[in-house]
Amino acid sequence: MIKTCDVAIIGAGPAGANAGIMAASQGCHTIIIDEQAMPGGQIWRAKSEAIKSAPMTPEIIDGDKLRVSIAESNLTHIANAKVWQIERELDEWVLHFIINGRSEKIGAKVLILATGAREYVQPTPGWTLPGVIGLAGATALMKRDLLTPGKRTVVSGTGPLVFFVASEIRRLGGEVAAIVTPNSRADWLRALPSMSYRTDLLRRGFVWVADLLLAGIPIFWRHAIKQIDGETKVHSVKVSKVSSDWSPKGPARLIEADSVCTGHGLQAASDASQLLGIDVKYQLELGGWVPEVEEDGITKINGLFICGDGAGIRGAAAAEIQGKLAGLSAAKSIRPEVNSSNSTLLNSYRRASRFGMAMTRLSIPRKGFQKLITQETIVCRCESLRRCDIENEIETGAATTNAVKSGSRAGMGPCGGKYCQSTIAKIIADRENQSEEKIAPPTPRPPLRPVSASALSGEFEYTDLQIPKPAPL
Ligand SMILES: Cc1cc2nc3c(=O)[nH]c(=O)nc-3n(C[C@H](O)[C@H](O)[C@H](O)COP(=O)(O)OP(=O)(O)OC[C@H]3O[C@@H](n4cnc5c(N)ncnc54)[C@H](O)[C@@H]3O)c2cc1C
């Protein structure tokens, strides 16, 4: 018999963890499953055990508070577990997950998806060289292991993460060769009114930029990386100006560096929601395709709730509050006596969302940006497919991401299309002269995370297999 609970949650970031604490506080037997070793999600990722004495940062302090609250609650946290399939059996959700190399399952009356976001990194010539890592990915390296991406790093990309990552590299003793961002100073000034909804976060941003300027780090506003050069690893980067739609213009300038952090915003990790039949809607200000969900996490499917960045990129502060709202909604669906209407939470959620959405707007790549993807640039890293391979496929009539996938294998590698499908949609939109929202995202399929055959088959000896004797002649 499988273990069952009232509420199961996928994701122990700010959204999922707060949803879990809330549901458990309302008397629901709640289990939270996350692939990381410790709760905290992306922003509040815990330090590795080996460096516990390293200096505290605001993210670690907030994360530690959350981890203490989880430890003090009745919540059961299953760590290092990757959910790869979700099924509905009668009126129960069944979650299949890989843990310790084996596939296990649990059942739940109610399911909350708090799967967060993933980073969009626009392909650039040379981006597959060793030494190039995602901007958001770099935060994981720095928070968990206190490692810098290299000795001398170009930090490039959109939105606020460029400044956070550059500041962190400096704090950890690395050298920032330059900051390269297609955003202009005027873009940031326009975002100021929405940013004033969270003056604490605004102040932190000012401190990062002031510190970088005082240290003399060059900030190339309205610039982008045109090419990353090197044979076996990064040795330099060419950057050029971009126009207001972020098309490259003018000659390139060379910057020497041994590493590059690059990223162009976040997108909701909505594969699980789509798999379960939730419709998605294209909302640029929320990062692209997002599942249809109410502010309190309620969806059109009974017993299914969604919260946090997985419902649209509104940032950590909003994720935390929406988690609480979704936890209350989930608890109410099990225990009708729970009072789930909380106008204070709802108002704070709306304020935090305004801040988060302003950051998302700054981060979204503009139309001209994809001109930086040359014909020879690798787009699908798993299958080593270049832009010209994708365009050849479109030329033969493939006008959807699904069609490009079946014709070319783009998106059939270990990442399951998580990293290339947005670029492919942009290329189709460009070729077909359509807006991106007209190009539907690919149909998600299990496994949600890669699964090895041995994890599914379990332990067995070949000699245990019952092979029938040959039939008599
Ligand atoms: C790589 C990365 C780094 C980021 N760093 C920062 C930062 O430094 N500062 C900042 O302000 N914002 C950062 N963000 C944005 C930030 O993640 C969010 O705003 C905030 O953490 C959202 O909270 P959440 O709970 O919705 O999602 P998350 O914090 O992303 O939590 C989701 C959790 O679900 C887990 N999960 C997802 N799918 C599965 C599955 N199938 N099985 C098991 N577990 C699963 C994930 O591993 C993760 O732990 C980052 C985003 C990314 C993608």
The ligand as an SDF file (V2000), in Angstrom:
LIG
                    3D

 53 58  0  0  0  0  0  0  0  0999 V2000
   18.2620   28.9940  -10.9790 C   0  0  0  0  0  0  0  0  0  0  0  0
   17.4870   30.1440  -10.3660 C   0  0  0  0  0  0  0  0  0  0  0  0
   18.0950   30.9970   -9.4560 C   0  0  0  0  0  0  0  0  0  0  0  0
   17.4080   32.0810   -8.9200 C   0  0  0  0  0  0  0  0  0  0  0  0
   18.0480   32.9080   -8.0460 N   0  0  0  0  0  0  0  0  0  0  0  0
   17.3920   33.9910   -7.5610 C   0  0  0  0  0  0  0  0  0  0  0  0
   18.0470   34.9020   -6.6910 C   0  0  0  0  0  0  0  0  0  0  0  0
   19.1980   34.7290   -6.3650 O   0  0  0  0  0  0  0  0  0  0  0  0
   17.3420   35.9850   -6.2440 N   0  0  0  0  0  0  0  0  0  0  0  0
   16.0300   36.1870   -6.5970 C   0  0  0  0  0  0  0  0  0  0  0  0
   15.4260   37.1820   -6.1710 O   0  0  0  0  0  0  0  0  0  0  0  0
   15.3820   35.3100   -7.3910 N   0  0  0  0  0  0  0  0  0  0  0  0
   16.0360   34.2420   -7.8810 C   0  0  0  0  0  0  0  0  0  0  0  0
   15.3820   33.3820   -8.7180 N   0  0  0  0  0  0  0  0  0  0  0  0
   13.9660   33.5640   -8.8770 C   0  0  0  0  0  0  0  0  0  0  0  0
   13.3440   32.8380   -7.6740 C   0  0  0  0  0  0  0  0  0  0  0  0
   13.4870   31.4650   -7.9040 O   0  0  0  0  0  0  0  0  0  0  0  0
   11.9180   33.0100   -7.4130 C   0  0  0  0  0  0  0  0  0  0  0  0
   11.4220   34.2810   -7.5140 O   0  0  0  0  0  0  0  0  0  0  0  0
   11.4380   32.3640   -6.1050 C   0  0  0  0  0  0  0  0  0  0  0  0
   12.3510   31.4730   -5.5740 O   0  0  0  0  0  0  0  0  0  0  0  0
   10.1580   31.6730   -6.4380 C   0  0  0  0  0  0  0  0  0  0  0  0
    9.7860   30.8140   -5.4160 O   0  0  0  0  0  0  0  0  0  0  0  0
    8.9970   29.4770   -5.7650 P   0  0  0  0  0  0  0  0  0  0  0  0
    8.7510   28.8050   -4.4690 O   0  0  0  0  0  0  0  0  0  0  0  0
    7.8470   29.7790   -6.6450 O   0  0  0  0  0  0  0  0  0  0  0  0
    9.9930   28.6170   -6.6600 O   0  0  0  0  0  0  0  0  0  0  0  0
   11.4650   28.0150   -6.3520 P   0  0  0  0  0  0  0  0  0  0  0  0
   12.1740   28.7690   -5.3340 O   0  0  0  0  0  0  0  0  0  0  0  0
   12.0780   27.8770   -7.7120 O   0  0  0  0  0  0  0  0  0  0  0  0
   11.1400   26.5730   -5.7910 O   0  0  0  0  0  0  0  0  0  0  0  0
   10.6600   25.5190   -6.5720 C   0  0  0  0  0  0  0  0  0  0  0  0
   11.2470   24.2390   -6.0400 C   0  0  0  0  0  0  0  0  0  0  0  0
   10.6020   23.1400   -6.6740 O   0  0  0  0  0  0  0  0  0  0  0  0
   11.5590   22.1650   -6.9900 C   0  0  0  0  0  0  0  0  0  0  0  0
   11.0040   21.3390   -8.0620 N   0  0  0  0  0  0  0  0  0  0  0  0
   10.4950   21.7610   -9.2510 C   0  0  0  0  0  0  0  0  0  0  0  0
   10.0650   20.7030   -9.9690 N   0  0  0  0  0  0  0  0  0  0  0  0
   10.3090   19.5990   -9.2170 C   0  0  0  0  0  0  0  0  0  0  0  0
   10.1000   18.2080   -9.4320 C   0  0  0  0  0  0  0  0  0  0  0  0
    9.5620   17.7280  -10.5720 N   0  0  0  0  0  0  0  0  0  0  0  0
   10.4630   17.3350   -8.4530 N   0  0  0  0  0  0  0  0  0  0  0  0
   11.0120   17.8050   -7.2880 C   0  0  0  0  0  0  0  0  0  0  0  0
   11.2450   19.1190   -7.0350 N   0  0  0  0  0  0  0  0  0  0  0  0
   10.8940   19.9940   -7.9920 C   0  0  0  0  0  0  0  0  0  0  0  0
   12.7690   23.0010   -7.3930 C   0  0  0  0  0  0  0  0  0  0  0  0
   13.9760   22.2760   -7.3500 O   0  0  0  0  0  0  0  0  0  0  0  0
   12.7270   24.1030   -6.3470 C   0  0  0  0  0  0  0  0  0  0  0  0
   13.4320   23.7370   -5.1890 O   0  0  0  0  0  0  0  0  0  0  0  0
   16.0670   32.2930   -9.2890 C   0  0  0  0  0  0  0  0  0  0  0  0
   15.4480   31.4380  -10.2030 C   0  0  0  0  0  0  0  0  0  0  0  0
   16.1460   30.3830  -10.7450 C   0  0  0  0  0  0  0  0  0  0  0  0
   15.4630   29.4750  -11.7610 C   0  0  0  0  0  0  0  0  0  0  0  0
  1  2  1  0
  2  3  1  0
  2 52  2  0
  3  4  2  0
  4  5  1  0
  4 50  1  0
  5  6  2  0
  6  7  1  0
  6 13  1  0
  7  8  2  0
  7  9  1  0
  9 10  1  0
 10 11  2  0
 10 12  1  0
 12 13  2  0
 13 14  1  0
 14 15  1  0
 14 50  1  0
 15 16  1  0
 16 17  1  0
 16 18  1  0
 18 19  1  0
 18 20  1  0
 20 21  1  0
 20 22  1  0
 22 23  1  0
 23 24  1  0
 24 25  2  0
 24 26  1  0
 24 27  1  0
 27 28  1  0
 28 29  2  0
 28 30  1  0
 28 31  1  0
 31 32  1  0
 32 33  1  0
 33 34  1  0
 33 48  1  0
 34 35  1  0
 35 36  1  0
 35 46  1  0
 36 37  1  0
 36 45  1  0
 37 38  2  0
 38 39  1  0
 39 40  1  0
 39 45  2  0
 40 41  1  0
 40 42  2  0
 42 43  1  0
 43 44  2  0
 44 45  1  0
 46 47  1  0
 46 48  1  0
 48 49  1  0
 50 51  2  0
 51 52  1  0
 52 53  1  0
M  END
$$$$
